[in-house]
Amino acid sequence: MSAQELPPLPDEWYGPDALWTLWERLEADDAGGVPLLLISPEVVQRFMEFLVSPGHEYGRGSQNPRAEDGSYSPATLAKKRSSLNTFFTFTRKRRLTYGNPLEDMETVVRTPQDSRSAVEKIKALTRRQAERLLKQVISAEMLAGSPDKKAGAIRDRVMIELMMLHGLRNIEVHRLNVADYEPNARGEQGTLHVLGKGDKPRTIILRPEMQAELDLWLNLRAMFKLDDTQPALFVSLHAGESWGTRLSQRSIRERVDVYLEAAGLKREGVSCHALRHTYATLYVEAKGKDVNREILAYSMGHGDSKITNAYIDWVDMAAENPSEPLMEILTTATAEAEAMKAAEAGAKKKRGQRQR
């Protein structure tokens, strides 16, 4: 039985205070929590609409401080939806619910119009900056002294290139297992099975250069003789309790930031996700009008084509900046100012000569 086949709920559970009404009724009966089997896609949909509605009261009358009108900010709303999705994915696997009600929601609650657009959220490196970052990563590998530091630098290089040259997310790099890599899946081409958002799988075809570096890392990883029960592709080489364990998302971000700092590229909002943005924008710049939206969307694990279009819009905005034709005004004004300065200098020189 799917979540959509659950018995209909009482009418009062479909109002803006749906879950709060349910909690109060359960508390009145001295019952704790919410029956998981009663949480249908409709209930979750109403709950999300309740969170995004302006002026709502949350938590027994306490006004939500995250926005002046009482509604949740777009970022907080997205985190809450992600948390719910993770929770129901867990309950489905444990057979505590018939399914994940978020998967059957009719629509995804959109954020208000005054929130930043997808284009404005893009923070990507230029081609020159990307080259500078890779130069820093490769230099760290070449200058590494001990075998451990050498292996760590090679591991970091592979992770950064998977994000910047193949478009993987931080969490996708974190989730990768050794078994996800198939070196000869397409003849001489290797593939990488990636688990993306919402546990959606996709397959990445690796470039030969990337495959060679991944093979090198796997050879080094094998030398550390990790526990056979450790499936993670990327593991911690830091001495201590964390040695040999799966590299956390936080650790991956910290390693990326080290190289960004060293290359002079670190700034607010520029970290792992900026590398993924770089992958998309540089691909669009290289392809121009021949860009394949479907392939780009698949390679990045996009469920919504509007997200993919944002990268194309970003590149188009940079290439066809409306202010470009107006730069002639600046050029003309600069030339006239320089001519005026030269004329004044010439007149001053003549006055000096006459005074002699």
C-alpha positions in Angstrom: 0.0 0.0 0.0 1.4 3.4 -0.9 1.1 6.6 1.0 -1.7 7.8 -1.4 -3.8 4.7 -0.5 -4.0 5.6 3.2 -7.5 6.2 4.7 -8.8 9.8 4.3 -8.1 12.1 7.3 -10.7 14.2 9.2 -11.4 17.6 7.6 -9.9 19.5 10.5 -6.5 18.0 9.8 -6.3 19.7 6.4 -6.3 23.3 7.8 -3.2 25.5 8.3 -2.8 24.2 11.8 -3.0 20.5 10.7 -0.2 18.9 12.7 -0.6 21.2 15.7 -4.3 20.1 15.9 -3.2 16.5 15.8 -0.6 17.0 18.5 -3.1 18.7 20.8 -5.6 16.0 20.3 -3.0 13.3 21.1 -1.8 15.2 24.2 -5.4 15.5 25.5 -5.6 11.7 25.3 -2.2 11.4 27.0 -0.7 10.0 23.8 2.8 11.0 22.8 3.9 11.9 19.3 2.2 11.6 16.0 1.1 8.3 14.4 3.4 7.9 11.5 0.9 6.0 9.4 -1.5 8.9 9.5 1.0 11.4 7.9 -0.1 11.5 4.3 1.3 13.6 1.4 -1.6 16.0 2.0 -0.7 16.5 5.6 2.9 17.2 4.7 1.8 19.6 1.9 -0.4 21.5 4.3 2.3 21.6 6.9 4.8 23.1 4.4 2.3 25.7 3.3 1.7 26.5 7.0 5.4 27.1 7.5 5.7 29.4 4.4 2.5 31.4 5.2 3.1 34.9 6.6 2.2 35.8 10.1 1.8 32.2 11.5 2.5 31.4 15.1 4.8 28.6 15.8 5.3 26.7 19.1 2.2 27.5 21.2 2.0 31.1 20.2 5.6 32.2 20.1 6.2 34.3 16.9 8.9 32.9 14.7 11.8 35.4 14.7 13.3 34.4 11.4 11.3 36.9 9.4 9.4 40.1 10.1 6.2 38.7 8.8 6.5 35.5 10.8 7.2 33.1 7.9 10.3 31.0 7.6 13.2 32.2 5.5 13.7 30.3 2.2 16.9 28.7 3.4 15.3 27.5 6.7 12.2 26.1 4.8 14.5 24.1 2.5 16.4 22.7 5.5 13.1 21.7 7.2 11.9 20.0 4.1 15.2 18.2 3.7 15.1 17.0 7.3 11.5 15.7 6.8 12.7 13.8 3.7 15.6 12.3 5.5 13.3 11.2 8.4 10.7 9.6 6.2 13.4 7.9 4.1 14.5 6.3 7.3 11.0 5.3 8.4 10.3 3.8 5.0 13.4 1.6 5.2 12.4 0.5 8.7 8.9 -0.2 7.4 7.4 2.3 10.0 5.5 4.0 7.2 4.0 2.9 3.9 6.3 5.2 2.0 7.8 8.7 2.0 4.9 11.1 1.9 7.2 13.9 0.5 7.7 11.9 -2.7 3.9 12.0 -3.4 3.4 15.7 -2.7 1.5 17.4 -5.5 3.8 20.4 -5.6 6.9 21.7 -3.9 6.2 24.8 -1.9 8.0 27.6 -3.6 9.6 30.5 -1.7 8.3 34.0 -2.0 9.1 36.1 -5.1 11.4 38.4 -3.2 13.9 35.6 -2.5 17.1 35.5 -4.5 16.8 33.8 -7.9 18.8 30.7 -8.8 21.0 32.9 -11.0 21.9 35.2 -8.1 22.9 32.2 -6.0 25.6 31.0 -8.5 29.1 31.5 -7.3 31.6 30.1 -9.8 35.3 30.4 -10.4 36.5 31.8 -13.7 38.6 29.6 -16.0 41.7 31.4 -14.8 40.8 31.0 -11.2 40.0 27.3 -11.7 43.5 26.8 -13.2 45.0 28.7 -10.2 43.2 26.4 -7.8 44.3 23.2 -9.6 47.9 24.5 -9.7 47.8 24.9 -5.9 46.4 21.4 -5.5 49.0 19.9 -7.8 51.8 21.8 -6.1 50.8 20.5 -2.7 50.9 17.0 -4.1 54.4 17.5 -5.6 55.8 19.2 -2.5 54.4 16.7 0.1 57.1 15.2 2.2 55.9 12.1 4.0 54.0 9.3 2.3 50.9 10.1 4.4 50.9 13.7 3.3 51.5 12.7 -0.3 48.5 10.3 -0.2 46.4 13.0 1.5 47.2 15.5 -1.3 46.3 13.0 -4.0 43.1 12.2 -2.2 42.3 15.9 -2.0 43.1 16.4 -5.7 40.7 13.7 -6.7 37.9 15.0 -4.6 38.3 18.6 -5.8 38.4 17.5 -9.5 35.3 15.4 -9.1 33.5 18.5 -7.9 35.0 21.0 -10.3 35.5 18.8 -13.4 32.6 16.4 -13.0 30.0 18.4 -11.1 29.6 16.3 -7.9 28.2 17.7 -4.7 30.0 17.6 -1.4 27.5 15.0 0.0 27.9 12.9 -3.2 31.7 12.8 -2.7 31.1 11.9 0.9 28.8 9.0 0.0 31.1 7.4 -2.6 32.2 3.9 -2.0 35.0 1.9 -3.7 32.4 -0.3 -5.3 30.8 2.6 -7.0 33.8 2.9 -9.3 33.9 0.6 -12.4 37.2 1.0 -14.2 36.2 -0.8 -17.4 32.4 -0.2 -17.5 32.6 1.3 -21.1 35.6 -0.4 -22.6 38.5 1.7 -21.5 36.3 4.3 -19.9 35.5 4.0 -16.3 32.2 5.1 -14.6 31.3 6.3 -11.1 27.9 5.6 -9.6 26.7 8.6 -7.7 23.9 8.8 -5.1 22.5 12.3 -5.4 19.7 14.3 -3.7 16.7 12.3 -2.6 18.8 9.1 -3.0 18.5 9.5 -6.8 21.3 7.5 -8.5 23.2 8.6 -11.7 26.3 7.4 -13.5 29.2 9.6 -14.3 31.5 8.7 -17.3 35.0 9.5 -16.2 37.6 11.2 -18.4 40.8 9.2 -18.8 42.8 11.8 -16.9 40.3 11.6 -14.0 40.4 7.8 -14.1 44.2 7.7 -13.9 44.2 9.9 -10.8 41.4 7.8 -9.2 43.4 4.6 -9.9 46.4 6.2 -8.2 44.4 7.1 -5.1 42.9 3.6 -4.9 46.4 2.1 -5.1 47.6 4.3 -2.2 44.4 3.6 -0.3 45.1 -0.1 -0.5 48.6 0.4 1.0 47.0 1.6 4.2 45.4 -1.8 4.7 42.1 -0.5 6.0 39.5 -2.7 7.6 37.7 -4.8 5.0 34.4 -3.5 6.4 35.3 0.1 5.4 33.6 0.7 2.0 34.2 4.4 1.7 36.2 5.7 -1.2 37.6 8.7 0.6 38.9 8.1 4.1 40.5 10.2 6.8 44.3 9.9 7.0 44.5 12.1 10.1 46.2 10.4 13.0 43.8 9.7 15.8 40.4 8.0 16.3 39.1 9.2 12.9 41.9 7.6 10.9 40.6 5.2 8.3 37.0 6.3 8.7 34.8 7.8 6.0 35.7 11.5 5.4 32.9 13.6 6.7 31.2 16.4 4.7 32.7 18.9 7.1 36.2 17.5 6.6 35.8 17.6 2.8 34.8 21.2 3.0 37.7 22.1 5.2 40.1 20.4 2.8 38.7 22.4 -0.1 38.9 25.6 1.8 42.6 25.0 2.6 43.4 25.1 -1.1 41.1 28.0 -1.9 42.8 30.0 0.9 46.2 29.1 -0.4 45.2 30.1 -4.0 43.8 33.4 -2.7 40.3 32.5 -3.9 38.4 32.0 -0.6 35.5 34.3 0.1 32.1 34.1 1.5 30.0 31.5 -0.4 32.9 30.0 -2.2 33.6 26.5 -1.1 32.6 23.0 -2.4 29.4 24.1 -4.1 31.2 26.9 -6.0 33.4 24.1 -7.6 30.2 22.5 -8.8 28.9 25.8 -10.2 32.3 26.2 -11.9 31.8 22.9 -13.7 28.5 24.0 -15.1 29.4 27.5 -16.1 32.7 26.5 -17.8 30.9 23.8 -19.7 28.3 26.3 -20.9 31.0 28.8 -21.8 32.9 26.2 -23.8 29.8 24.9 -25.7 28.1 28.2 -26.4 24.9 27.7 -28.4 25.7 24.0 -28.7 25.2 23.3 -25.0 23.2 20.2 -24.3 20.8 21.0 -21.4 19.6 17.5 -20.9 23.1 16.0 -20.6 24.2 18.9 -18.2 21.1 18.4 -16.1 21.7 14.6 -15.8 25.4 15.0 -15.1 24.5 17.3 -12.2 21.6 15.3 -10.9 19.1 18.1 -11.5 15.4 17.2 -11.0 14.2 20.7 -12.3 15.3 22.0 -15.6 15.0 25.6 -14.3 18.1 24.9 -12.1 20.1 24.0 -15.2 18.8 27.0 -17.1 20.2 29.2 -14.4 23.8 28.4 -15.4 23.0 29.2 -19.1 21.4 32.5 -18.0 24.4 33.3 -15.9 26.8 32.8 -18.8 24.6 34.7 -21.2 24.4 37.6 -18.8 28.1 37.8 -18.6 28.6 37.5 -22.4 25.8 40.0 -23.2 26.1 42.5 -20.5 23.7 45.4 -21.3 26.3 47.9 -20.0 28.9 46.8 -22.6 27.8 49.3 -25.4 27.8 52.1 -22.8 31.4 51.6 -22.0 32.2 53.8 -25.1 31.1 56.7 -22.8 33.8 55.8 -20.3 36.4 55.3 -23.1 35.6 58.7 -24.7 35.5 60.5 -21.3 38.8 58.9 -20.3 40.5 59.9 -23.6 39.2 63.5 -23.3 40.4 63.8 -19.8 43.8 62.5 -20.7 44.0 65.0 -23.7 43.0 67.8 -21.3 45.7 66.8 -18.9 48.3 66.6 -21.7 47.2 70.1 -22.9 47.5 71.5 -19.4 51.0 70.0 -19.0 52.1 71.4 -22.4 50.8 74.9 -21.5 52.6 74.7 -18.2 55.8 73.8 -19.9 55.6 76.7 -22.3 54.9 79.2 -19.4 58.0 77.8 -17.7 60.1 78.3 -20.8 59.0 82.0 -21.3 59.8 82.8 -17.6 63.4 81.7 -18.3 
